[in-house]
Amino acid sequence: MNLGQMELNNIYNVDCLVGMKSLPNDCIDLVVTSPPYDDLRIYNGYKFDFENIAKELFRVMKKGGVVVWVVGDKIKNGDKTLTSFKHCISFQEIGFNVHDVMIYMKKNTPFMRSNAYTNCYEFMFVLTKGKPNTFNPLKTKTVRQGLEKLVHNKKADGVNKKILGVLKDEKTLTNIWEYAVGLGGSTNDKIAFQHTAIFPERLAQDHILSWSNENDIVFDPMCGSGTTCKMAKLNNRNFIGMEISKEYSELAKERIGLIENQLF
Ligand SMILES: C[S@@+](CC[C@H](N)C(=O)[O-])C[C@H]1O[C@@H](n2cnc3c(N)ncnc32)[C@H](O)[C@@H]1O
């Protein structure tokens, strides 16, 4: 795959809006990313140009490619920003299908507001360029397995009969995914916490396994500490990461270096 000036399996210290300009059309299979939250226009002194980033993402995605956009809302003067919803609606206007609105639920969130319930989730918008090319549904064990008398009614008499049936061993997950956060939850990599807003490795991995296959190209345009890139590599996918902050891009490279040492 020709990626212009970009090489696969690299982290680039670049504004993703600039970086994506050097990617060809229709080259990315999967994006798993999380934008800077809500200090919106300026983040650590950087501008975040959502509209143009979203349009560039649409251009570089393959037909059937999937973007997972993980985003929460801040509260300003007692009012939720609803940036998440605004992003989702803009993506739809740009041409993405809103394939699913999933929830990332945090197991161990601290109590934060005295006049409202503790917020314990963010959205995971699953956006597709047309029909998704890949869906490998993740499964979970069912509570009961084996033989059981099941309710069965084939006739219109409304009388339920019971027949012996085999219960399924596993079922497809729901679209609410729950993860522990913090050290030992999100990751065991201590250095990752030099970044203040990482998402859990398992969240990235679960999406990578669901929406891509081995050797596919997984892209994180705002890769922070490199969680998506790390999990892409561990699951035999190619990755590209972009990060505007030099400090964080170095951190992401260092983190991926840790697994390279473990793998080879
Ligand atoms: C919420 S964090 C991502 C964290 C990441 N998912 C992880 O697990 O480490 C968002 C990141 O976007 C970066 N960022 C903000 N604007 C950017 C831009 N225009 N291009 C590339 N990166 C950007 C920030 O520096 C920040 O590290």
Ligand as a Chemical Component Dictionary entry (heavy atoms), coordinates in Angstrom:
data_LIG
# 
_chem_comp.id                   LIG 
_chem_comp.type                 NON-POLYMER 
_chem_comp.pdbx_formal_charge   0 
_chem_comp.three_letter_code    LIG 
# 
loop_
_chem_comp_atom.comp_id 
_chem_comp_atom.atom_id 
_chem_comp_atom.alt_atom_id 
_chem_comp_atom.type_symbol 
_chem_comp_atom.charge 
_chem_comp_atom.model_Cartn_x 
_chem_comp_atom.model_Cartn_y 
_chem_comp_atom.model_Cartn_z 
_chem_comp_atom.pdbx_ordinal 
LIG C1  C1  C 0  -7.662 12.562 24.461 1  
LIG S1  S1  S 1  -6.020 12.620 23.926 2  
LIG C2  C2  C 0  -5.758 11.029 23.169 3  
LIG C3  C3  C 0  -5.277 9.982  24.131 4  
LIG C4  C4  C 0  -5.047 8.612  23.522 5  
LIG N1  N1  N 0  -6.282 7.998  23.064 6  
LIG C5  C5  C 0  -4.351 7.706  24.492 7  
LIG O1  O1  O 0  -4.910 6.632  24.874 8  
LIG O2  O2  O -1 -3.253 8.047  24.929 9  
LIG C6  C6  C 0  -6.057 13.682 22.549 10 
LIG C7  C7  C 0  -4.700 14.003 21.944 11 
LIG O3  O3  O 0  -4.882 14.757 20.760 12 
LIG C8  C8  C 0  -3.729 15.555 20.568 13 
LIG N2  N2  N 0  -4.083 16.569 19.565 14 
LIG C9  C9  C 0  -4.846 17.683 19.725 15 
LIG N3  N3  N 0  -5.000 18.308 18.547 16 
LIG C10 C10 C 0  -4.328 17.575 17.621 17 
LIG C11 C11 C 0  -4.112 17.708 16.217 18 
LIG N4  N4  N 0  -4.635 18.730 15.531 19 
LIG N5  N5  N 0  -3.375 16.767 15.586 20 
LIG C12 C12 C 0  -2.836 15.730 16.269 21 
LIG N6  N6  N 0  -2.994 15.561 17.594 22 
LIG C13 C13 C 0  -3.736 16.462 18.267 23 
LIG C14 C14 C 0  -3.444 16.076 21.976 24 
LIG O4  O4  O 0  -2.124 16.524 22.117 25 
LIG C15 C15 C 0  -3.766 14.828 22.814 26 
LIG O5  O5  O 0  -2.604 14.083 23.091 27 
# 
loop_
_chem_comp_bond.comp_id 
_chem_comp_bond.atom_id_1 
_chem_comp_bond.atom_id_2 
_chem_comp_bond.value_order 
_chem_comp_bond.pdbx_ordinal 
LIG C1  S1  SING 1  
LIG S1  C2  SING 2  
LIG S1  C6  SING 3  
LIG C2  C3  SING 4  
LIG C3  C4  SING 5  
LIG C4  N1  SING 6  
LIG C4  C5  SING 7  
LIG C5  O1  DOUB 8  
LIG C5  O2  SING 9  
LIG C6  C7  SING 10 
LIG C7  O3  SING 11 
LIG C7  C15 SING 12 
LIG O3  C8  SING 13 
LIG C8  N2  SING 14 
LIG C8  C14 SING 15 
LIG N2  C9  SING 16 
LIG N2  C13 SING 17 
LIG C9  N3  DOUB 18 
LIG N3  C10 SING 19 
LIG C10 C11 SING 20 
LIG C10 C13 DOUB 21 
LIG C11 N4  SING 22 
LIG C11 N5  DOUB 23 
LIG N5  C12 SING 24 
LIG C12 N6  DOUB 25 
LIG N6  C13 SING 26 
LIG C14 O4  SING 27 
LIG C14 C15 SING 28 
LIG C15 O5  SING 29 
# 
